Amino acid sequence: MRVNGKIRAREVRVIGPDSKQLGVYQLNDALNLARQHGVDLVEISPNAVPPVCRLVEIGKFRYELAKKEKESRKHQHASTVKEVQLSPRIDPHDLGIKVQHAVNFLCEDMKVKVALKFRGREMAHTEIGFEVINKFIVEIAPFGHPDFQPKLVGRAINLMITPLPRAKRAKNPHHDEDSGTGPDAGGAPVEKPKPPGQPPTENQPVKIDKGDTNPPAGAFNNNPFVGLDVK
């Protein structure tokens, strides 16, 4: 991004502070016009003929660009699809982990594709697979809704889940559990008391009495400075 004196073109097409085109100016005239308005001359389309420049404060212009990029990332997350695979004989604990992964994806504005695959004779009892899928839908209901009813396609039940809007979506409980590092209000880690007789840590000083013949654990057995009187 070229600004003011770094612009190399001889002529530029100038857009005013109110986003209206002012016409084609010589570079020196465009710089003088920017000084009159108390703003910068920013080159926004260097490949155009002539290049297009805008009269705007460079700090404000960069802030607008960063804001647009942030908004575009939100739409990119909404188009991202993550897949979660299930089975008809999945363990309840494993199902809870799959639900947790799906909740994390939905809270990050990502779609979730659920695929439950049947193997061998499991196709004779597809109703068991639909029960697992329906239970999965109930668990993630506060965070997303299915785009369509579960369908059996071949040997698998497919389902697509879209995240709810942020205003209607529940907070991620897994992030809330990991947010604090201690029971105190500040979240500071609490040091557990050490049991008696345990050697001190390397940052904890060791106190040795001169008359004690049995030094604590972690101290030197033959300390040459025990009898030294320091004034």
N, C-alpha and C positions, 0 to 999 in steps of 0.2 A: 504494500500500500504506500503510494507516494503522496507526500504532503508538501505543499508550498514550494520551496526552492528545489525539491527533489524531483519535481515533475519535469520531464524532458521534452515534451511536445511544444511546438511553436504556437499552435492554436489549440484551444480547448473549447468545448461546449459547456457552458456554465449553467448550473441549476441553482436557483436562489435558496435562501433559508426557508422560504415558504413552499419549497418543492415545485416551483414554476420555472420553466426554461427562460433564461435571459438572453440566449443567443450564443454566437461564436465570438470569442474574444482572443486577442493576442495574449500570450502567457503573462507578460508584464501588466497588461491592463486587467487581467483576471486577478492577479495578485494584489494590485492596488484596490480592486473592488472588494476583495476579502478583507483588506486592512480597514477599509471604510466601514464595513459592517462589524468589525471586531471579531472575525471568525477566521477559520483556516480554509485553505483551498485543498480539497481532498479529491484525489483521482479515484473514481469508483468504477469506471469502465475503460481500462487502458487499451483494449483491443478495438475499440470503436474508432471511426474516422470522421471527425477528429475525436480524441479521447474526451470522455465526459467527466467533468469535475463538479463537485458540490461545495457550496458555501456552508460550512457547518463546523462547530467546535469538534476537534479531533477526539476529545474525551467522550463527548456525548455520542459521537458517531460509533466509537468502539463499544460503548455500552449498548447501543441499539443492536449492533451486530451480535454481541454475546447473548442478548435477550432472544433474538430470533433463532440462534443456534440451540439455545436451551429448549425453546418451544418445539423445534424440529426433532430434537432427541425424544421428546415425549411421544410424538406420533410414531417414531421409529420403534419405541418399546411396544406400542400397541400392536404393531404389525409383526413383532417377534413371536414365534410359536415354540413352546417347549413341550416335549412329549413325556408322558408318564405311562408306564406299562404295568398292567395288572394281570392276575391269573385267577381262575375260579376258586382255587384252593389256597389263596393267599392267607397268611397268618394275620390275625388282628393287629399284632404289633407292627408287622410290615406294612399293613394297610395304613396305620397311623403315620408311619414315616412317609409313605407316598402322599398322603393328604398334606403333611407338613411341607413337602417340597412344592406341591401345587399351590398352597397358600402363599409361599414365598414368591413364586413366579407371578401370581395374580396381584400381589401387593406391589410388585414392580411394573405393573401395567403390561404384563405379557399374557398372551393367550396360552391355554394349556390344551393339548390334544391327549385324550385318554384312550388307550388301546388295551382291551382285554382279549387275550388270545387263548383259544382252546387247543388242546393237544389230544390226539388219539380219541379215546372213548368219551372224553369230556364233552364232545359235541352232542351226546345223547341227553345231556342235562344242561341245556343252555340257560334254563331258568335260574340256575345257581349263579351264573355269570351276570345276569341282569340284576339279581339281588345285590351283588357286590357293587355294580355300577350305581344302583340307586342309593346305596349306603354312602358311596363316595360323593354323590351329588348333594346329599343332605349335609355332609360334613363341610363342604366348601360353599354352602349356600350363602353365608354372610360375606363372602369375598368375590363370588362370581356366579354366573348363570349359564346354563347350557344353551348353545345356539339352536340345537334341534334335539329331538328325542333320541335316545341311544338306538343305534341301528346295528343289526347283525349283517356284516358284509363278509362273505366267505367263512373263514374260521375265526373271525374276530368281531368284537363289538367296539365300534368307534364312537367317540364323543368329543365335541369341541366346546371348551368353556371360555367365555369372555369375561374379563374383570369388570366388576361394578364400578361406577364413577366414584371418585375419591370421597365425595360428600356422603354417599350411601354405603360405602365399604367399611367394614369393621377394621380395627387396627390389628396389625400383625402380632399375635400373642407371643410368638417365638422371639421377636425382636425385643419385646418388652421384658421378657425374662432375662435376656442377655445384656440389657442396658446398664444395670447396676453391678458394681463390683463388690459391694459390701452392704451391710444392713443399715449403715448410717445414712443420713440424708444426703451427704455430699457424694456418695458413691465411692468413697476411698476404701481401698482394701484394708481389712482389719487383720492385724497380726495376731496369730493364735499364741497363747502362752505356752512356753516350753515346759515339759515335765521336769521335776527336780532331778539333778544328777546328769542331765544331758549336756554334752560339750557345747560351749558357746559358739556362735557363728563367728566368721572371720572379722565382721565389723564390730563385734561386741568386745570391749576390753576385758581382760582377765585381771582380777584383783587377787594378789597373793600377800598373805600376812607373813612378816619376817619370822615369827615364831612358829608358824605352821610347818610341820615336817611332812605333811601329806598335801601337796598342792592339788588343786582341782584338776579334773580331766581336761586335756587340751593345753595345759601349761608345761613348761620345761621341768623335768625332774631334777636336773642339776643346773640350777640357775646361778651363774657366777656373780650376779649382782644382788643377791639376797642380803648379804652382810655389809653391803656398801652403804655408808651414811652420807646422803647428799644434803649439803647445806645450801 
